[in-house]
Amino acid sequence: MMWPIGGRADAINARAASLSSEAVPADLLTIRAPAPDWFRWAISRPRQSQFVTVAGCPIHYLIWAREPPRPDERGLLFVHGGGAHSHWWSYIAPYFTRDFRVAAIDLSGMGDSGWRAHYNSELRAEEIRAVMAAAQLGERPFVIGHSFGGFMTMKVASQYGDTLGGAVIVDSPIRSPEEEARHPLTRPPMGKKRVYETFDAALARFRPMPEQLCDNPFIVEFIGRHSLRRAENGWVWKFDSEAMGARRFGEPVREYLQAVGCRAALIFGEKSALVTRETASYMSSLMGPRAPVVEVPEARHHVMLDQPLAFVASLRMLLDTWVRNESVEGSGYIGG
């Protein structure tokens, strides 16, 4: 898919690229809160920052090499939620490098990627596919998407499932018509972005959406520090408000999930504000009886923020089972 040259799209991309190119000083990215050794180890692991151009827009991604490297590299890609970025996975990704080459994407309009004049799931699917290729994730990589990123993972898996090893959806709500009628989901407010005079003033306002309690302040601080960029008059959040506009709620995500053409699984939080057990049961019916559904105890919507090590264990179990099943079944896909 090609994006027209010239006009507003180029102006938006150029502006976003210029904002992204000014690195945040290292001291502003250093967390101050006490943090456990497992977290310190994970964020200290070497990673590369790269870009690939997709339909005229620079798409940023992070790579963690497999340790130790092997000739038969196979990979997995993490896809963040709405308004988020690749560093939501920086303390998760290193726990998978024993078996995989790992990448995490910044979708367009978010993180350090460029901005577009218009956004849709077709473009986001191409961004995901381009990063999988550029990051050299090998044949039939796995894709893990959280929240909005889970919807985009469904889109990719519905169109290109035969090229994937599997898709893991993390707390992305698709409710039955009955549940939606009783408890309709509200769209997050995404008004005009505020410019903060100082980095610390902006950081103090960082909140996950939907807003929730979190027992891991060191993770919240780490993500918040990577969520800001310098603007002309101060500091702003990295995402483009238009990337989170109302148009994204018109996507037929239920159809995407039903059409997923590879193994699929759902991970959700026991205390999620978005995915209830009723929601999970309905999504299970769309995915089919072979698709695992994993409820993470004490986790809210941001499962990897609330219960990071439980999330790692759950995902390791899913991926290991799929890889083992492949060796039994051969390279073809059979069921959930």
N, C-alpha and C positions, 0 to 999 in steps of 0.2 A: 504494500500500500504506500502510495506517495502522497506527500503533503505539498500544497502549492507553494512555490517560491515567491517571496515578496509579500508585502502587506502586513496585516496585524500579527500574523503568526510569527514572522521573522522578528518583528519588534519585541514580541513577548519572549521569544526564545533568547534573543540577545540580552534582554534585561535580566532574565533569570540566570543566564550563564554568567553575566558580570557579577551578580550578587553571590553566586556560588563560588566564584573563583577566588574571592578574598577569604582565606582560611581563618577560622576562629583561632585565636591564640591558644596554645596548648594549656596554659594555666587555667583558662576558662572552661576547658573540657575535663579538668581533673576533679573528680568527685571529692567532696569534703566529708560526707557522712561515713561512719564506720561501716565496713563491708567485709563479709566472710571471705576466706581464702579461695573458695571455689569460684566466686565472682571475680576476684582480683586476677586469678589465673586466666579465666575466660577472656576478659577484656584486654589482657596483655598479649594474647596470642597474635602472631603476625597475620596481617591481612593486606590485601591490595585494593586500591580504589581505582575503578576504571569507568569509562564511558563507551557507549555504543549509540550511534545515531539511528533513530527509528522514525520514519515518515517526517524527516526534517527536525526532529527534536532530540537533543542530547539526553540519553538515559543513563543515569549513574547506577553502579552496582558495586558491591563488595565481594571479594573472593577470599576464602580460606582454603589453602592447599591441603590435599590429603596427606596424612602423616602416619607412616612413611609413604612417599609417592609410589604408585604402581603403574605399570603400562596399561592396564585395563581400567582406566579411570571411569568411575561412574559418579554421577552427581545428584545433588538435590538443591532446590531453589526455594528460599523463603520469601513470601510476599506479605508485606505489612498491611495494616488496616488504614482506614480513611484518615487523611491528615497526618499520617505517621511517616516513617522512613526506615531505611535499612538497618539503622543502629538499634532498633527494637529487637533485633536478632543477634547483636554482637556478643551477648553473654550466653546465647544458646548455641549458635553455630559451631563453636569449637568442640562441643561434645559429640559431634558427628564426623569429625575429620579422620577418625581412625578407619572409617569404612567408606567415606565419600569425599569427593571434592564439593565444596559447599559455596553457594553464592546467595546474596540477598539483594533484592532490587529496590530502587526508588522509582515508583511509578511516576509518570509524567504529572507535573504540577505539585509534586511532593518531594521532600528531601532535597537532594542536590541535583535532581533532574530538571530539565527545562520545562517551560510552561507552554501550553497550547492555546489557540483561540477557541477550540472546542475539544471536548473529551467524550469518549465512549468506550464501551467494552471491546469493540473490535480493535481499536488502537492499543488498548491495554494488553489484549491478548498477543498482539504482534510484539509489543515491548517485552513481554515475558518470554516469548519464543526467541527473540533476538538475544536477550541476555543469556538464555540457556546455551545458545550457540556460541556467543562471544566468550562466555566463561568456560567453554569446553567441558560441559557437564556430561558428555558422553551420550551413549544410546539409552533411550528410555529412562530419563531422569525422573526423580520424584519432585512434586510441587506441594508445598505446604503454605496455605494462605489463611490469614487471620481476619475475621470480620469482613470489611469491604474487600480485602485481598482474597478472602475465601470465595466471594462471589466471582472475582476475576479468575480465580483458579477453576471454578466450575465452568466458566466460559471457555477457557483454554482446553479443559478436559472434555468438553462437549464437542469441540471442533477437531481437536488433534489428540484425542485420547489414545489412538493407536501408536503414538510416538512416545507415550509416557509410561513409566513404571507404576505410577499410582498418584492419586491426589488426596491430600489430607485437608479437610475443612475444619477450621478452628473457630468455634463460637460465631458462626455466620448464620443469622436467624432466617429461616424460611418457615413461616407459620401456616397452619391450615387456615382455610377461610373462616372456620368457626372460631379459632383462637384469635385470629386477627380482628374479627368483629367484636369480640369481648374485650380485647386488650390491644388496640392498635398501636403500632410502633410510632413514636414521634421522631420527626427528623431533627437532627442536631442543629442548633442555631449557628449559622455561619455568616455573621454580618461583616461589616467593614473591619479590616484588621487594624489593631492599635499598634502604634509605634511607641516603644518603650525607650526612655532616655538612657538607661543603663542595662547591661546584661543581667545583673543581679535582680533588678526590678522586674524584668521579664521572667526570669527563672522562678521567682517567687509566685508567679501567676500560673505556672504550668500545672495542668490537671489532665488526667486521662478522661476521655469521653466514651461512654457515659461516665460521669464523675463517680468515684467510688473510694472506699477506704482501701489502703494497701499497707501491709505489714513489712514491706521491703522498701524503705525510703531511699536506700542507696541505688536501687534500680530506677525509681522515679526520678531521682536527681540525675543519674547518668543519661537517661533518655531525654530529659528536659534540656540538659546542656547541649545535646546534639540536635535539638529542635529549633535552634535560633540561628539567624544570620544577620549580618550587619546591613543596615539600610542607610540611606543618605542622612537621616536625622536621628538615628538610634538603632534599635534592634527590633526585628519582627520575627514571627513564626515562619518557618520555611515553606509552608504549603500555600498554594494559590487557592483563594476562596472559591473561584469558579470551578476548580477541580472537584469540589465537594458540593456542587450546586444540586438543585432539585432534579435535574435531568437523570442523575444516576439512579433515582428511585423508580424510573420507568423501565428498567431492564427486566426482561422476563427470566429472573434467576431460577424460578421453579422449573422452567423448561430446561435451563442449562443443567441443573442437577439431575433431572430425569434422563438427560441425553449423555451424561458422562460416559465416555467410552474406554475407561480403564478402571483398575481397582480404585475404590474410594473408601474413605473413612471419615467419621466425625469425632472430634474431640471438643468437649464443652465443659464449662465450669458449673459445679454444683450450685453455686450461688449467683450465677450469671443473671444480669438484669434483662438480657436479650434472648437467651436460649433456655427455655424451661424444659423439663422432662417431656412435657407434651409436645413442645417444638421438636425436640430430638427424636421422639417417636414418629412424628409426621415426616421428618427428613429421612429417617430410616426407611419408611415405607416408599419414599421416592427413590432411594439408593438401592433398595433390594436387600434380601435377607443375608447375603454374604458380606455386606459392608459392616465392619466393626463400628460400634458406637461406644466411646469411652468418656465417662463422667469423671472429672478430676475433683476430688474432695477439697472443700474450702476455697476453691478457685471462683473468681468472679469472671466478668466478661474478658478481661485481659489475662487469660489463663497463664501465659508465660511470664507475666509480671507478678501475679499472685503466688503461683506455685511452680516456679521455674524448674526445679529438679524433678518434680512429679511429672511435669510436661515433658521433659527430656526422656524420662523413663517410659512414658506412654508412647511417645513417638518412636523411640528405639525399638520397642516391642512390635509396633505396627510394621516398621520398615524391615526388621529382621524376619518377621513372619512372611511378608511378601517376597523377600529375596529368597528365602528357603523354599517357598512354594514354587517360585520360578524354576528352581533347579529340579524340582520334581515334575512340574508340568511341561518344561521346555520353555521356549521363548514366547509361545502364544499366550494370549489372555484368556483365562477361563473364570468367569464369574467375578464376584465381589472382591 
